[in-house]
Structures are given as structure tokens and as C-alpha cells.
Amino acid sequence: QVQLEESGGGLVQSGESLRLSCTASGNIGNFFFLGWYRQAPGKEREMVATINSAEITNYADSVKGRFTISRDSALNAMYLQMNSMKPEDTAVYYCNLKLPKWGHDYWGQGTQVTVSS
């Protein structure tokens, strides 16, 4: 069983930066997909950025050029550096881990990010 824990959320002003962290407990193996998703009030959860075990990254168009996803395999950690933040980035951000070999899909509890204008 893997558990994910996010940290780093908070309140920032438009144009400022924030860094989210996600740590995974347990063995995640060598083939996986890690990602950040977000859900704003009244909206569906959406993909923000993903990174796989081959370090291939993917970003939502709305965050390209502003957000950077990265991971540290030694720490079983993943990060989301968010720069030039906008009020529309306000949401609960969730860490996700997919283990295709076993069909497992794990979610963190979420961390609130609020960007004031």
C-alpha cells in the first residue's frame, strides 16, 4: 500500500510563486506515472502536469511556461514549482500516482492553493 502526502499549499498574490511537494511512502517500483491535478470550486478535476518513470513530462496548456514538475527518486518525492501565478490557478491540488503494472491509482488528500488578485 502506498500513501501520498502533499505539502506547500497556501495563499499567494498574483504573480508570485509557490512550490508544492508530494512524498510517497512505500515501494512505487520502476514503472509509474506521477502527476499533479487540481479541482476548483464547481469544476471537474483536471490534469496540471505529469511525469513518468522515464522523466517524460506533460503539462496542461494553461500552465505551460509557468509551472515545472520534477521528482527526486531517492526521496520518493515529486514537486510542482508554480511561477507567475494567476487567480485562476486557485484550486485544491492533488498528488497522483499510477502503477499500471498492478492497476493501482493513488491520490493524496489535497492541498489548497489560493491566488489573490
C-alpha positions in Angstrom: 0.0 0.0 0.0 1.3 3.4 -1.0 0.3 6.7 0.7 0.8 10.1 -0.7 1.2 13.3 1.2 1.1 16.8 -0.2 2.5 20.0 1.3 3.3 23.5 0.4 -0.1 25.0 -0.4 -1.1 28.4 0.8 -2.2 31.9 -0.1 -0.1 34.0 -2.6 -0.7 37.1 -4.6 -1.0 37.2 -8.4 2.5 37.0 -10.0 4.1 35.2 -7.0 5.5 31.7 -6.8 4.7 28.6 -4.8 6.2 25.1 -4.6 4.2 22.0 -3.9 5.7 18.8 -2.6 4.4 15.2 -2.6 6.1 12.3 -0.8 5.2 8.7 -1.4 5.5 6.1 1.3 6.2 2.5 0.2 7.7 1.0 -2.8 6.5 2.5 -6.1 8.6 0.4 -8.4 10.3 1.3 -11.6 7.4 1.9 -13.9 5.0 4.6 -12.8 3.2 7.8 -13.6 3.2 10.7 -11.2 1.1 13.8 -11.6 -0.5 16.9 -10.1 -4.2 17.5 -10.6 -6.4 20.4 -9.4 -10.0 21.0 -8.7 -11.5 24.4 -8.4 -14.9 25.0 -6.8 -17.7 23.9 -9.1 -15.3 22.5 -11.7 -14.1 19.0 -12.5 -10.7 17.8 -11.5 -8.1 18.5 -14.2 -4.6 17.4 -15.0 -2.0 20.1 -14.3 1.3 18.2 -15.0 2.6 14.7 -15.1 6.0 13.0 -15.1 6.7 9.3 -15.6 9.5 7.0 -14.6 11.3 7.9 -17.8 11.2 11.6 -16.8 8.9 12.5 -19.6 6.7 15.4 -18.6 3.4 16.7 -19.8 1.6 20.0 -19.0 -1.8 21.5 -19.3 -1.8 24.3 -21.8 -2.9 26.7 -19.1 0.3 26.2 -17.1 2.9 25.7 -19.8 5.8 28.0 -19.3 4.8 28.8 -15.7 4.8 25.5 -13.9 7.5 22.9 -13.7 7.1 19.3 -12.4 10.1 17.4 -11.1 10.8 14.4 -9.0 13.5 13.0 -6.7 13.7 9.2 -6.9 15.9 8.9 -3.9 13.3 10.7 -1.7 10.3 9.2 -3.4 9.2 12.8 -3.9 7.6 14.9 -6.6 7.4 18.7 -6.8 5.5 21.4 -8.6 7.1 24.7 -9.0 4.5 27.3 -9.8 5.6 30.7 -11.0 3.7 33.8 -12.3 0.6 32.5 -10.6 -2.8 33.7 -11.5 -6.1 33.8 -9.7 -7.4 31.1 -12.0 -4.8 28.8 -10.5 -6.8 28.8 -7.3 -7.8 25.2 -6.5 -7.2 22.2 -4.4 -4.1 20.5 -5.8 -3.8 16.7 -5.6 -0.9 14.4 -6.0 -1.5 11.2 -8.0 0.4 8.0 -8.5 -0.5 5.4 -11.2 1.1 2.0 -11.1 0.0 0.4 -14.4 1.6 -2.9 -13.7 -0.8 -3.6 -10.9 -3.7 -1.3 -11.9 -3.3 0.9 -8.8 -4.2 4.5 -8.7 -3.4 6.5 -5.5 -4.4 10.1 -4.5 -3.2 12.4 -1.8 -5.5 14.3 0.4 -5.1 17.6 -1.4 -3.6 20.9 -0.5 -5.3 24.3 -1.0 -3.7 26.9 -3.2 -5.3 30.4 -3.3 -4.1 33.2 -5.6 -5.4 36.6 -4.8 -5.6 39.3 -7.5 
